[in-house]
């Protein structure tokens, strides 16, 4: 699947970073399954789609 063809409720990583920071998440180093990710205080991985759910956008 073409990564550019995927739809994300959060259109840019810059916007995703701002949302994640407001939720207390830290950007992970590298990628998880080829996509950006964040970690919560417990070290659990939060994907961009899950981030949208937590922010109430999905």
PyMOL CGO cylinders between C-alpha atoms (Angstrom):
from pymol import cmd
from pymol.cgo import CYLINDER

trace = [
    CYLINDER, 0.00, 0.00, 0.00, 1.27, 3.45, -0.90, 0.3, 1, 1, 1, 1, 1, 1,
    CYLINDER, 1.27, 3.45, -0.90, 1.95, 5.41, 2.29, 0.3, 1, 1, 1, 1, 1, 1,
    CYLINDER, 1.95, 5.41, 2.29, 0.92, 8.66, 0.60, 0.3, 1, 1, 1, 1, 1, 1,
    CYLINDER, 0.92, 8.66, 0.60, -2.50, 7.20, -0.22, 0.3, 1, 1, 1, 1, 1, 1,
    CYLINDER, -2.50, 7.20, -0.22, -3.34, 6.51, 3.42, 0.3, 1, 1, 1, 1, 1, 1,
    CYLINDER, -3.34, 6.51, 3.42, -5.87, 8.80, 5.07, 0.3, 1, 1, 1, 1, 1, 1,
    CYLINDER, -5.87, 8.80, 5.07, -5.04, 10.18, 8.49, 0.3, 1, 1, 1, 1, 1, 1,
    CYLINDER, -5.04, 10.18, 8.49, -7.32, 12.32, 10.64, 0.3, 1, 1, 1, 1, 1, 1,
    CYLINDER, -7.32, 12.32, 10.64, -4.15, 14.19, 11.62, 0.3, 1, 1, 1, 1, 1, 1,
    CYLINDER, -4.15, 14.19, 11.62, -2.80, 15.43, 8.27, 0.3, 1, 1, 1, 1, 1, 1,
    CYLINDER, -2.80, 15.43, 8.27, 0.79, 16.33, 9.22, 0.3, 1, 1, 1, 1, 1, 1,
    CYLINDER, 0.79, 16.33, 9.22, 3.39, 14.99, 11.60, 0.3, 1, 1, 1, 1, 1, 1,
    CYLINDER, 3.39, 14.99, 11.60, 3.97, 18.51, 12.89, 0.3, 1, 1, 1, 1, 1, 1,
    CYLINDER, 3.97, 18.51, 12.89, 0.33, 18.69, 13.96, 0.3, 1, 1, 1, 1, 1, 1,
    CYLINDER, 0.33, 18.69, 13.96, 0.55, 15.18, 15.40, 0.3, 1, 1, 1, 1, 1, 1,
    CYLINDER, 0.55, 15.18, 15.40, 3.60, 16.19, 17.43, 0.3, 1, 1, 1, 1, 1, 1,
    CYLINDER, 3.60, 16.19, 17.43, 1.71, 19.16, 18.90, 0.3, 1, 1, 1, 1, 1, 1,
    CYLINDER, 1.71, 19.16, 18.90, -1.26, 16.97, 19.85, 0.3, 1, 1, 1, 1, 1, 1,
    CYLINDER, -1.26, 16.97, 19.85, 1.02, 14.31, 21.33, 0.3, 1, 1, 1, 1, 1, 1,
    CYLINDER, 1.02, 14.31, 21.33, 2.91, 16.88, 23.39, 0.3, 1, 1, 1, 1, 1, 1,
    CYLINDER, 2.91, 16.88, 23.39, -0.38, 18.22, 24.78, 0.3, 1, 1, 1, 1, 1, 1,
    CYLINDER, -0.38, 18.22, 24.78, -1.28, 14.65, 25.82, 0.3, 1, 1, 1, 1, 1, 1,
    CYLINDER, -1.28, 14.65, 25.82, 2.09, 14.12, 27.51, 0.3, 1, 1, 1, 1, 1, 1,
    CYLINDER, 2.09, 14.12, 27.51, 3.48, 11.76, 24.87, 0.3, 1, 1, 1, 1, 1, 1,
    CYLINDER, 3.48, 11.76, 24.87, 7.09, 11.69, 23.64, 0.3, 1, 1, 1, 1, 1, 1,
    CYLINDER, 7.09, 11.69, 23.64, 8.07, 11.04, 20.01, 0.3, 1, 1, 1, 1, 1, 1,
    CYLINDER, 8.07, 11.04, 20.01, 9.75, 7.68, 19.55, 0.3, 1, 1, 1, 1, 1, 1,
    CYLINDER, 9.75, 7.68, 19.55, 13.06, 7.30, 17.76, 0.3, 1, 1, 1, 1, 1, 1,
    CYLINDER, 13.06, 7.30, 17.76, 12.67, 5.81, 14.30, 0.3, 1, 1, 1, 1, 1, 1,
    CYLINDER, 12.67, 5.81, 14.30, 9.47, 4.16, 13.14, 0.3, 1, 1, 1, 1, 1, 1,
    CYLINDER, 9.47, 4.16, 13.14, 7.06, 1.41, 14.17, 0.3, 1, 1, 1, 1, 1, 1,
    CYLINDER, 7.06, 1.41, 14.17, 5.84, -0.63, 11.20, 0.3, 1, 1, 1, 1, 1, 1,
    CYLINDER, 5.84, -0.63, 11.20, 7.11, 2.13, 8.91, 0.3, 1, 1, 1, 1, 1, 1,
    CYLINDER, 7.11, 2.13, 8.91, 5.25, 4.97, 10.63, 0.3, 1, 1, 1, 1, 1, 1,
    CYLINDER, 5.25, 4.97, 10.63, 5.96, 7.59, 13.28, 0.3, 1, 1, 1, 1, 1, 1,
    CYLINDER, 5.96, 7.59, 13.28, 5.00, 6.75, 16.84, 0.3, 1, 1, 1, 1, 1, 1,
    CYLINDER, 5.00, 6.75, 16.84, 4.95, 8.24, 20.33, 0.3, 1, 1, 1, 1, 1, 1,
    CYLINDER, 4.95, 8.24, 20.33, 5.37, 6.73, 23.79, 0.3, 1, 1, 1, 1, 1, 1,
    CYLINDER, 5.37, 6.73, 23.79, 3.32, 7.37, 26.89, 0.3, 1, 1, 1, 1, 1, 1,
    CYLINDER, 3.32, 7.37, 26.89, 4.62, 7.53, 30.48, 0.3, 1, 1, 1, 1, 1, 1,
    CYLINDER, 4.62, 7.53, 30.48, 4.46, 3.72, 30.72, 0.3, 1, 1, 1, 1, 1, 1,
    CYLINDER, 4.46, 3.72, 30.72, 6.51, 3.23, 27.55, 0.3, 1, 1, 1, 1, 1, 1,
    CYLINDER, 6.51, 3.23, 27.55, 3.56, 1.97, 25.51, 0.3, 1, 1, 1, 1, 1, 1,
    CYLINDER, 3.56, 1.97, 25.51, 3.65, 2.76, 21.80, 0.3, 1, 1, 1, 1, 1, 1,
    CYLINDER, 3.65, 2.76, 21.80, 0.97, 5.11, 20.49, 0.3, 1, 1, 1, 1, 1, 1,
    CYLINDER, 0.97, 5.11, 20.49, 0.50, 5.14, 16.72, 0.3, 1, 1, 1, 1, 1, 1,
    CYLINDER, 0.50, 5.14, 16.72, -0.80, 8.09, 14.71, 0.3, 1, 1, 1, 1, 1, 1,
    CYLINDER, -0.80, 8.09, 14.71, -4.23, 6.49, 14.38, 0.3, 1, 1, 1, 1, 1, 1,
    CYLINDER, -4.23, 6.49, 14.38, -4.41, 5.83, 18.13, 0.3, 1, 1, 1, 1, 1, 1,
    CYLINDER, -4.41, 5.83, 18.13, -3.25, 9.40, 18.76, 0.3, 1, 1, 1, 1, 1, 1,
    CYLINDER, -3.25, 9.40, 18.76, -6.21, 10.63, 16.72, 0.3, 1, 1, 1, 1, 1, 1,
    CYLINDER, -6.21, 10.63, 16.72, -8.53, 8.47, 18.84, 0.3, 1, 1, 1, 1, 1, 1,
    CYLINDER, -8.53, 8.47, 18.84, -7.07, 9.82, 22.08, 0.3, 1, 1, 1, 1, 1, 1,
    CYLINDER, -7.07, 9.82, 22.08, -7.48, 13.38, 20.78, 0.3, 1, 1, 1, 1, 1, 1,
    CYLINDER, -7.48, 13.38, 20.78, -11.10, 12.68, 19.81, 0.3, 1, 1, 1, 1, 1, 1,
    CYLINDER, -11.10, 12.68, 19.81, -10.50, 13.14, 16.07, 0.3, 1, 1, 1, 1, 1, 1,
    CYLINDER, -10.50, 13.14, 16.07, -11.35, 9.62, 14.93, 0.3, 1, 1, 1, 1, 1, 1,
]
cmd.load_cgo(trace, "trace")
